[in-house]
Every structure is written in C-alpha cells, then in structure tokens.
Amino acid sequence: MNNQKGFTLIELIVVMVILGALAATAMPKFMNVGAKSHETAVAATGGAFGTAIAMVKAQHTANGSVGAVTNVAGFGKGNIAANARGWPDEATLNTAGCADLWEALMQNPPKAAVASAAGIKYVTAFSGTAGTTSATCTYTYQDNTSLSIQYKPFDGEVIVDDTI
C-alpha cells in the first residue's frame, strides 16, 4: 500500500491554470486604477470649484447687488470681485488673475500657479478677452495634462474635462 501525502503534478498544474485564469480576468481592472484616480481627483476639484462659483453668484444676489462689485460681501475673505451678472471675475483678468481667483474661491484647494513647479497641481492659463464671452480660465492638471477645468466668467460656466 502506498501512503504518500501531497499533490500530484497534474493537480498542481490544474491549480496553476485556474489561478492564471483568475489573474488574467482580474488584472485589467487593477491596471487602470491610477488613471481613474486622476480622473476622480479632477472631477471632485471641478465640482468644488463650480460650487464655489455658484455660491459667489448666490451671495451677490442675496446681497441685492446690482452690477459689478469689487468685493462680494459675506463671501470668503471679501476679496472676490463679481461682474455685472454676479459671477466671480476680475476687471483685468489674466493668467495670474485666474490663479488668484482659484485660491480665493476655495478653501484649501490644490495649488494652482502660472507655471509648473514642485507641489503645483494645476497650471493656469487665460485666453480670450476679459469681460467678453471669450474669456476663459483654464486649469490644467499636472499629474495628467489631458485633464483640465475651464471657467468662463462671463456666464459662470465651469467645464470639467475629466476623462482620459
């Protein structure tokens, strides 16, 4: 009588094939986790930015303000200007002004600046003409530059490009 203990070679090969098949089906789900986390970060930041924009407009309206104001009373540190339609804006909006607006609107936001550097998550750019429908602040995510947030101060539109 043979009293050997253990697995046969065939049993071990079957187990390895099963584990290989499981790994092959699960691996693609884990391969894209990094990209998804960047998309989620930009979507969340864009949502917070959009909410801050809407809150300034609401405060401008609640204050009974008519026309442009240099400081929307009751919002943040009192350093947010609003255009004639009540949306956060600066009369001389430019790339640096876009970065300033970002910092002033949100509490503890990811860092934004006019140029990429250590610790900077978003690089700002301004296009168009201040005070017109073409004026746009663009905040490009530095961990994946195909992701961005755009703000159009003329009408308060926030566009979040959060898909790779």
MOLIN-V30832 format. One record per residue. N is the residue number from 1. RES is the residue in one small letter. SS is DSSP state (alpha for helix, beta for strand, coil for the rest). PSI is psi in whole degrees, 0 to 359 (999 if undefined). Layout:
n->N res->RES ss->SS psi->PSI
n->N res->RES ss->SS psi->PSI
//
This chain:
n->1 res->m ss->coil psi->139
n->2 res->n ss->coil psi->116
n->3 res->n ss->coil psi->39
n->4 res->q ss->coil psi->143
n->5 res->k ss->coil psi->148
n->6 res->g ss->coil psi->187
n->7 res->f ss->coil psi->150
n->8 res->t ss->coil psi->165
n->9 res->l ss->alpha psi->321
n->10 res->i ss->alpha psi->316
n->11 res->e ss->alpha psi->318
n->12 res->l ss->alpha psi->319
n->13 res->i ss->alpha psi->319
n->14 res->v ss->alpha psi->316
n->15 res->v ss->alpha psi->318
n->16 res->m ss->alpha psi->321
n->17 res->v ss->alpha psi->317
n->18 res->i ss->alpha psi->314
n->19 res->l ss->alpha psi->321
n->20 res->g ss->alpha psi->319
n->21 res->a ss->alpha psi->318
n->22 res->l ss->alpha psi->316
n->23 res->a ss->alpha psi->320
n->24 res->a ss->alpha psi->327
n->25 res->t ss->alpha psi->330
n->26 res->a ss->alpha psi->330
n->27 res->m ss->alpha psi->315
n->28 res->p ss->alpha psi->328
n->29 res->k ss->alpha psi->325
n->30 res->f ss->alpha psi->342
n->31 res->m ss->alpha psi->329
n->32 res->n ss->coil psi->11
n->33 res->v ss->alpha psi->320
n->34 res->g ss->alpha psi->313
n->35 res->a ss->alpha psi->318
n->36 res->k ss->alpha psi->323
n->37 res->s ss->alpha psi->324
n->38 res->h ss->alpha psi->318
n->39 res->e ss->alpha psi->317
n->40 res->t ss->alpha psi->321
n->41 res->a ss->alpha psi->316
n->42 res->v ss->alpha psi->319
n->43 res->a ss->alpha psi->317
n->44 res->a ss->alpha psi->316
n->45 res->t ss->alpha psi->319
n->46 res->g ss->alpha psi->322
n->47 res->g ss->alpha psi->317
n->48 res->a ss->alpha psi->318
n->49 res->f ss->alpha psi->314
n->50 res->g ss->alpha psi->322
n->51 res->t ss->alpha psi->318
n->52 res->a ss->alpha psi->319
n->53 res->i ss->alpha psi->312
n->54 res->a ss->alpha psi->325
n->55 res->m ss->alpha psi->323
n->56 res->v ss->alpha psi->315
n->57 res->k ss->alpha psi->316
n->58 res->a ss->alpha psi->318
n->59 res->q ss->alpha psi->320
n->60 res->h ss->alpha psi->315
n->61 res->t ss->alpha psi->316
n->62 res->a ss->alpha psi->328
n->63 res->n ss->coil psi->350
n->64 res->g ss->coil psi->19
n->65 res->s ss->coil psi->140
n->66 res->v ss->coil psi->122
n->67 res->g ss->coil psi->188
n->68 res->a ss->coil psi->145
n->69 res->v ss->beta psi->149
n->70 res->t ss->coil psi->331
n->71 res->n ss->coil psi->119
n->72 res->v ss->coil psi->108
n->73 res->a ss->coil psi->136
n->74 res->g ss->coil psi->3
n->75 res->f ss->coil psi->127
n->76 res->g ss->coil psi->225
n->77 res->k ss->coil psi->9
n->78 res->g ss->coil psi->24
n->79 res->n ss->coil psi->26
n->80 res->i ss->coil psi->122
n->81 res->a ss->coil psi->151
n->82 res->a ss->beta psi->143
n->83 res->n ss->coil psi->183
n->84 res->a ss->coil psi->338
n->85 res->r ss->coil psi->0
n->86 res->g ss->coil psi->2
n->87 res->w ss->coil psi->145
n->88 res->p ss->beta psi->133
n->89 res->d ss->coil psi->169
n->90 res->e ss->coil psi->143
n->91 res->a ss->coil psi->324
n->92 res->t ss->coil psi->57
n->93 res->l ss->coil psi->132
n->94 res->n ss->coil psi->189
n->95 res->t ss->alpha psi->315
n->96 res->a ss->alpha psi->323
n->97 res->g ss->alpha psi->326
n->98 res->c ss->alpha psi->317
n->99 res->a ss->alpha psi->318
n->100 res->d ss->alpha psi->318
n->101 res->l ss->alpha psi->317
n->102 res->w ss->alpha psi->310
n->103 res->e ss->alpha psi->322
n->104 res->a ss->alpha psi->329
n->105 res->l ss->alpha psi->323
n->106 res->m ss->coil psi->149
n->107 res->q ss->coil psi->126
n->108 res->n ss->coil psi->53
n->109 res->p ss->coil psi->164
n->110 res->p ss->coil psi->143
n->111 res->k ss->coil psi->136
n->112 res->a ss->beta psi->143
n->113 res->a ss->beta psi->173
n->114 res->v ss->coil psi->345
n->115 res->a ss->coil psi->152
n->116 res->s ss->coil psi->139
n->117 res->a ss->coil psi->173
n->118 res->a ss->coil psi->133
n->119 res->g ss->coil psi->353
n->120 res->i ss->coil psi->124
n->121 res->k ss->coil psi->331
n->122 res->y ss->beta psi->135
n->123 res->v ss->beta psi->131
n->124 res->t ss->beta psi->153
n->125 res->a ss->beta psi->148
n->126 res->f ss->beta psi->138
n->127 res->s ss->beta psi->160
n->128 res->g ss->coil psi->198
n->129 res->t ss->coil psi->128
n->130 res->a ss->coil psi->138
n->131 res->g ss->coil psi->2
n->132 res->t ss->coil psi->173
n->133 res->t ss->coil psi->343
n->134 res->s ss->coil psi->347
n->135 res->a ss->coil psi->128
n->136 res->t ss->beta psi->129
n->137 res->c ss->beta psi->127
n->138 res->t ss->beta psi->131
n->139 res->y ss->beta psi->107
n->140 res->t ss->beta psi->126
n->141 res->y ss->beta psi->126
n->142 res->q ss->coil psi->338
n->143 res->d ss->coil psi->342
n->144 res->n ss->coil psi->99
n->145 res->t ss->coil psi->359
n->146 res->s ss->coil psi->357
n->147 res->l ss->coil psi->137
n->148 res->s ss->beta psi->168
n->149 res->i ss->beta psi->133
n->150 res->q ss->beta psi->143
n->151 res->y ss->beta psi->130
n->152 res->k ss->beta psi->100
n->153 res->p ss->coil psi->338
n->154 res->f ss->coil psi->317
n->155 res->d ss->coil psi->8
n->156 res->g ss->coil psi->12
n->157 res->e ss->beta psi->132
n->158 res->v ss->beta psi->124
n->159 res->i ss->beta psi->122
n->160 res->v ss->beta psi->115
n->161 res->d ss->beta psi->91
n->162 res->d ss->coil psi->25
n->163 res->t ss->coil psi->138
n->164 res->i ss->coil psi->999
//
